[in-house]
Amino acid sequence: MRDAELSGTGRRPGARWPTLLGLLAVCYAVAALGGLASADAGDTYAALDRPAWAPPGWLFGPVWTVLYGTIAVAAWLVLRDPRGSTRTAMAWWWAQLLLNLAWTPLFFAAGEYGLAFLEICLLLAAVVTTIVFFARHRRAAALLLAPYALWVTFASALNLSIWLSNT
């Protein structure tokens, strides 16, 4: 940690604990909305022709719970950076979050596996762009998003495989 962080100086005034709580609330609201759009996701996922390397359905909830937490903490760290504007970095953060929200209804509610694949590719591009902009402010914030990028990469491959096997 930087000395300024330890001493309480060098922080943006709006990036304190309530900001973190707000970011966590936003991320878990996205998760909840996705859950509403995929009420029968377990049954849908089980009924799909999936590759042998597809994870069990129960794994997605715990993974996303952790990832949404890291997505929020990464944004909070960027907002705490006293150097320069965070507007572009946070615009990409919001963009990836909205793309994240859009995937679940496309895949589970609409059954549009091809469109969901296109959308998740856009999500992956937005996550990588967010990482690039976050790295300009806080390396730790960018590193916190690395598991998210890896999971979305894996999910993209899984989405593609499911699309090709279920059309």
N, C-alpha and C positions, 0 to 999 in steps of 0.2 A: 504494500500500500504506500501511496505517496504520503509524505509528512503532512501535507495540507489536509489530506483526508483524515489522518489520525488526530490532528489537532482541531478539526472542525472548521478550518478555513479553506478557502479555495473551492467552495461548492456553490452551485447555483442555488439561489434562495428557494426556488420552487421544486427542488429535487430532494426533498427530505422524505421521511418515512411515509407520510400521507400520500406522496406521489407514488411510492412503491406500491402501497396498498391499492391505489387507483389503477395502476398498470396491471397488477395481479387481477383485480376485479374485471378489467376489460378483457384480459386474456381468458379468464375462466368463464366469462360471459360468452365469448366466442365458442368455447368448448360446449357450454350448455346449449347454445343455439344449434350447434352441430349435432348435439345429442337429440334435440327435438326433431331435426331433419332426418335422423337415422334411427328412429325408434325401433325398427325391426332389423337393424344392421347385423346383429348376431345371426339371425335366421337367413338373411340375404347372403351374408358372407359364407355361411356353412353350405348353402345350396349352390354356390358357384363352383365351376371347374377351376381349381387353383393349382399352381405349380407345387411340386414337392417341397420347395423351399419356403412356401408361404407360412408365416407364423400362425399360431393358434389365435382365434378371435379374442380370447381373454387378455392377450398381451397388449392390445392397442390402448386400452384405457389407462393402465399404469404408465406406459411410455408417454402418451400425450399429456398426462397429468404432470409429469416431470418436465417435459418440453415446454409446456405453456408457462410453467414457473420460470424456466431459464430465459424464455423470450421476454417476459416482464422484467426480470432482473437486468438483462442486457440493456434494455431501453432505459431503465433507471440509471444505470452506470453512465450511459451516454449523456443523459440529461444532467448528471452531476458534473460533467466536464466543464470547467469554467472558461475554456479556450474556444472562442469563436461560436458561430451559429450552429445549432444542431438541427435546423429546419429540414435540410435535405435528407439527412440520416433518418430523422423521425418520419418524414414523408414516406420513405421506403419501408420503414417499419410498419406504418399503417397500411401501406399497399400490400405487403406480404400477409398481414393479418386478415385483410379483407379477402384476398385470394384463398387463404387458408379456410376461411369461413365458407366460401363458395364451393369448395370441392365436395364436401360431404353430401349436400343435397343433389348435386349432379350425379354422383356415383351411386348413392344408396336410394334416395327418394325417387330420382328420375330414371335410374338404371342406364344412364348415358355414359357408358364406359369410355367410348372414344372421345367425347367432349370432355369428360373428366380427365382423361390423359392429357389432352391439350392444356387444360386449365392447370393441372399439377406441374406441367413443364413451365408454365408462366410463373407459378408459385416458386418453383426452384430457382428460376432466374431472379425473381424478386428477393428471395432469401439470400442468394449469393451477393446481389447488389447491396442489400442491407448490411451484410458482413463487411463488404469493402468500405462502405461509408462509416460503419461503426468503428472499424479499425483505425480510422483517422482520428477518432476521439478517444477511444479506450480499447486497448488490445484485449483486455479481459472480456469486454462486451462482445467483441467479435468471436472470441474463443467460446463463449457461452452459447453462441448460435451455431457452432460447428456440429454438435450432435443433431440439431434440428435439420441442418442441411443434409447430413448423412441419412437421416431417417426419411426425409422427403425424397432423396435420391432413390433409396430402397423402395419407398412407396410408389414412386414413378415406375420403376421396373415391374413391381407387382401389378400396378394398374394396367400397364401395357400387356403383361402376360394374361391377365384376366380378360381384358378386352379381346385379345386375339383368340383366346380359348372359349369365349362365351358369345361369339357372334355367329 
